[in-house]
């Protein structure tokens, strides 16, 4: 007989797999349903909420904004020292950037603050993982590449939108790896703009 904890973990693992499939299929309704009925942790909820929000930007802006606010709330529930905290904020920032570019700076400031608090955050890790470990020792791993977790994606867009503010934000990153990732993204955006 399967113990209750393993049953809960197995359901969560299956729900993560279903959510990944819904994201790949761009099925906002299924993503929203899974957010509602599943017990995801904060990083998975933030990611799924922002994915649904991005799918709704053109059809239901109000719902997209609401989902983005909920994602920011999920990001705030993660310990600032956890690398998932800035990653969750960056997911939210990417959604905010699509919905209301002028409002992106406040959320980006929170992302920077949490990036500085999370020592293991590099700004380049795109992997979102969930593990199911059975009592027998058998382990299942579900992994998803999430480009919205990186500093490169958002800083490229921010530099094209407002170069000065983007540079100022990048300067606020205290550790070398995240600051380098942001600076390279800004430089890449500038070079791309000059080529055009």
N, C-alpha and C positions, 0 to 999 in steps of 0.2 A: 504494500500500500504506500502511496506517495504521501509524504508529510505535507502539512498545509503550507509551510514556507517554500518548499520546492515547487508546489503547485502555483503559488503566487508568482514566483520568479519565472516559471515556465510560461505562464500567461503573459507576463510583461515582455518576455523575450519574443513570443509570437506576435504580440501587439507591435513591438518595434519593427519586426520584419514586415508586418502588414503596412505600417506607417511608411517605411522606406519605399514599398511598392506604390503606395498612394502618391507619394512625392514624385516618384519617377513618372507616374501616369498623369501627373498634374490634376489629381482628383481632390479638389478643395473640400468637397462635402465629406468624403471619406476621412480626410485628414482631421477635419473638425469633429467628426463623430468619434474618432479614436482618441483625440484629446479629451473629449467629454467622458468617455466610458473607461479609459485606461488609467493605470497608476504609473505614469512615467515619472522619472526624476526631473529635476528642474531644468537641466541642460537639454534633455530631449523635448520637454514641453516648449521651452523657448524656441528651439529649432523648428519644431512643427508649427507653432503659432506664426512664426515669421514666414515660413514657407507658404502657409495658407494666406497670410496677409499679402504676400507678393503676388499670389495668383489672383487676388481680388482687387488689385490696385485700379484696374480699369472698369470693373463691373460693380463693385460695392465698396467705395472708398471708406465709408463710415465703419463698416465691419472690419475692413483692413486696419484702420487706425485703432479700433478697439482691440483687435488681436495683437497689434504691435505693443500697445500699452500693457496688455497682459503678459507678453513676452518680457518686457522690461521688468515687470513685477517678479517674474520667475528668475530673471538674472539677479535681482536684488536679494533673493532668498539663498543664493549660493555664497559660501564664505569667500570674502575678497582674496584670501590667500590661495584659493583653488583656481588653477588655470582655466577651469570651465567658466568661471565668473566673467572674465573679459571676453571669452569666446561667445558666451550667451549675449553679452552686451553688443558685440560686433554683429551678431545675427540681427539683433533688433535695429542697430544703426543702419544696416543695409536696407531693411524694410522702410524705416523712417525716411531714408534718402530717396527712395522711390515715391513716397507719399507726400512729403513736405520737406524739401531741401533746407528751407530756412530754419526748421526745427531740429535739424540733425546735430547741431553743435552741443546742445545740452546732454543728449544721450552719449555723444562721443566723449565728452568730458568724463562721464561716469566710466566709460570703457577704458579710458587712459588711466584713471585713478585705480581701477581694479587691475589693470595690466601691471601697474607699478607695485601693487600689493602681492601679486602672484609670482613668486620667484621662478617657477618652472614655465611660465608663459613666454614663448618665443615670438609669437605673432605669425608663425608659419605652419603650425600644426593643424591640418584639416580633418583629422580622423575623429569620428564620433563612434565610440564603441559601447557595446553592452555585452556582458558575459553572463552565461548561465552555467553555473558549476553544480553538478549533481553530487549527491553524497558518495556515489561510486568513484568520484574523481574525474569523471568525464566532463569536459568543458566544451561549451559551444560559444563561439564569438561571432557577434554581428558587428560589422564595421561599415561605416558610410563616410565618404569623402564630402566635406562641407566647405566649399570655397569661401563662404561667408564668414568662417571663423578666422580668416587671415586678415592681417593689417594691410596687405598688398591690395586686396580688392577694394576696400573702402577708401584707402588713402589715394588711390588712383582717381577715383571719382571725386573725392574732396578737392584734390589739387586742380582738377579741371573746373570745378565749381567755384572755388575761392582759394587760390594758391597761397596767399598770405596766411589765412587761418589754418590751412592744412600744415604749413611749415611750423606755425606756432604750436599746433597740437603735437606734431612729431617731436618737437623740442621738449615737450612735457614728459616724454617717455624716459624713464630714468636708466634702464638697463640697455646695454649695447645691442643685443639681438633684436628686441622689438623696435628700437629707434632706427637701426639699420634697415629693417624690413620696411618701415614707414618711409624713410628717406629714399630708398631705392624705388619705391612705388611712385613717390612724388617726382623723382628724376625721370622715371620712365614716362609718366604722364606729360611732362614738359617736353621731352624729346619727341613723343608722338604728336603733340600739338604743333611743334615746329616743323615736323615733316609734312603735316597736312597743309 
